[in-house]
Amino acid sequence: MKENPKVSMLFSNPEGTKSGKHVILVQGNATTEDADLDHGWEKYLSYWRKKEPYIDAYLAEREKFGWFWKRVVVQVEPKKITAWKNGDTSQKPEVYGA
């Protein structure tokens, strides 16, 4: 990503969201935070808990899974968003951005 920051993310699984069964494609430029693989991600832990509340059970046994907690934080600046309401990709999507 450092050499080519162009990325795409597809959100198609409604698990963990209350926004419905929409399908959303986000295209943009990514930056990475990799200076502290062990603790750099901790500032985002409150968001992680909201999405996956069971993460605290893993945190309690953090020493057993040291490799699991090494994280590179990736931030994406959206340039284009394509959205299919109700997950119906046979219909014309709404497009925002370039």
Buried (B, 14 or more C-beta within 10 A) or exposed (E): BEEEBEBEEEEEEEEEEEEEEBBBBBBBBBEEBEEEEEEBBBEEEEEBEEEEEEEEEEBEEEEEEEEEBEBEBBEBEEBEBBBBEEBEEEEEBEEEEE
